[in-house]
Every structure is written in structure tokens, then in C-alpha cells.
């Protein structure tokens, strides 16, 4: 079935190489609006978006996130965090931090995931490269001493914590690897 929305869903790819050119304000606003229109349990809309475009803050954020990830229990995450050359946000000029209300333990993570996916699809529809990055979780998931300072510096409201981030920018290259989808993933009961 041909449909523009389904075509975007099938063609969207994670992009990890960006130009230095900042995305336009109207593009950023459209992507944020898509995140706000995501479904949420009980229509709680219990998320908060922090759009970071300041290069110094992005550099600081990269350092803080990697430092926290060095304490994570999964070895390959610790190894990635120890790579001095790695920028966890792939040097994208814009990063949107998706935070959720910690008091809603049942649905917040799913709500934030839905808004993250909406923003990724909106970016693809606008021709903007994007990638979902979970490294932003580490300063709040690991026992780091400056967690409150971290949350305050990136404008995350009290009682909220980061669940994901969306990196955005103009693509340096097009994604060419389109992997086949696995088969036998659906059971029909009719």
C-alpha cells in the first residue's frame, strides 16, 4: 500500500554525520510540535523537551553524559563512554532532550518513546537527519554526584528526568543500507 506516512516510516534511517549548518527555527518548531502531538497514557502529556543548540552546552553535555556512562553496568556502554573521540550526539547542531515526569512510573517511558518517535518521523518528513540517542539517560541512571546540577543546567523541571534525546541536523550523506525486515514476527488470530 502506498501512503506518504507509511513511506516515511519505511524510509527513515538513523543519521550520524551532519553538516555544521544549524536547522531552521521553523523546522525545529515543527519537529517539537510533532513530539507534543504524540499519544500519552491518559492524555497526561507528562513530558518536557529541552532543545539545545548552543555549541558550548552541547560540548559540556557530551562530556557529562560520557562521564556518567563510564559507571554504567553494561560493559560496551562503558567502553563507548571511554572513547575520547566519540561524540555521543554525533556532532549534531541540535539535540532535543526528552524528559518525563518521574511520578508516573507506569507510562512515562512509553510516553517519551512515542514523542521521540514522532519527532524522528517529522524530521525525516522535513528532510532533516536524526538519530535517537539514549546516552542522555546515564547522568540520572548512574550514581553521579552532580545530578541536580546537570538537570538544572539543561532546564529539566523538578520531578522530571531525561529518557531519550533526538539529534538533528542536515545530513552529510544519505543512508544507503536499508536492511531487510525480519520475517515471522506476526501471529494472526482471526
C-alpha positions, 0 to 999 in steps of 0.5 A: 500500500502506498501512503506518504506516512507509511513511506516515511516510516519505511524510509527513515534511517538513523543519521550520524554525520551532519553538516555544521549548518544549524536547522531552521527555527521553523523546522525545529518548531515543527519537529517539537510540535510533532513530539507534543502531538504524540499519544500519552497514557491518559492524555497526561502529556507528562513530558518536557523537551529541552532543545539545545543548540548552543555549541558550548552546552552541547560540548559540556553535555557530551562530556557529562553524559560520557562521564556518567556512562563510564559507571554504567553496568553494561560493559560496551556502554562503558567502553563507548563512554571511554572513547575520547573521540566519540561524540555521543550526539554525533556532532549534531547542531541540535539535540532535543532532550526528552524528559518525563515526569518521574511520578508516573512510573507506569507510562512515562517511558512509553510516553517519551518513546512515542514523542521521540518517535514522532519527532524522528518521523517529522524530521525525516518528513522535513528532510532533516537527519536524526538519530535517537540517542539514549546516552542522555539517560546515564547522568540520572541512571548512574550514581553521579554526584552532580545530578541536580546540577546537570538537570538544572543546567539543561532546564529539566523541571523538578520531578522530571528526568531525561529518557531519550534525546533526538539529534538533528541536523542536515545530513552529510550523506544519505543512508544507503543500507536499508536492511531487510525486515525480519520475517515471522514476527506476526501471529494472526488470530482471526 
